[in-house]
Amino acid sequence: MTAPTNEPDHTPDASSDATRSAGQRSGGRSRPNAQSPDAAREAATDASAQALAITPEAIGRVIDDVRDAAPLTQCMTNAVVTGFTANVLLAVGASPAMVDSLEEGPIFAGIADGLLVNVGTVTAATAEAMRATAAARAEAGRPWCLDPVAVGTLPVRTQLARDLLEHAPAVIRGNASEVLGLAGEQGAGRGVDAGDDVDAALAAASRLAERTGGAVAVSGVVDAVVAPGVPTVRIGNGDAIMTKVTGVGCALGALVAAYLPVAGSAQLAAAAATATMTLAAEDAAHWASGPGSFAVELLDALARLEGDSVAATLDLRVAS
């Protein structure tokens, strides 16, 4: 997720100002071929279709279709990132709904287009609500995303996240240490910070994907999206400053949840969400002077990202 080497020049000149202006959304442009969440849920998602779908053009279509479909996205997320997560969803055209109580979460899970369950700040009450909501979502046959924040280092959230696997999340999104911990292996994470690289977690990600039948998105310097029976997808975009702002990874999980009902396959949803966040981060890092301005610039970059710009800058690698 972070750029491997060179930092961009943070001093924009007149020509880059013109480029930035030209890249802004035109607003109100019609896309007649946009796929609604209901139609996407009915799309074929066999292994060969998934493998063929992961292209810059397919990712660009998902980005545009999300803006048109405005998927209602329920977020059961941690208290640190609620506002930022909602703003990220709004920036990409989704409609956030922070419905997270035991009394309302399971009901709303049958209404919302997308669902994120993020275990970042777990209490006894939120754990009960998450279990009930994930169960209701699975019973309705609707896709959802699990973000196993700091799993493997703390016992309560680790058991909760492993219990939630029984409800077959369509996508698991975490860093390498979290994915290792969720799979029952010993990672080197320190709280929410990864101590393992992406390659170290690929085998664990494959086992989790086989268990759930969905995809596992492993975030790192070069992100990976693993799914059963199809080539692994790698995305090499992003910037190191992403790790200096709280909530960027958690907001990525929310993007996955929003993209799932539109994309038509779990792997494409995870790849498109990862591409969206990392491409926007590269753009935002160019204009930011530090972490504070980066957080604001990231929202603006997400808002102006359009599908037809993806192919020019996306570092997409699909294993043969």
Disulfide bonds with the S-S distance in Angstrom:
none
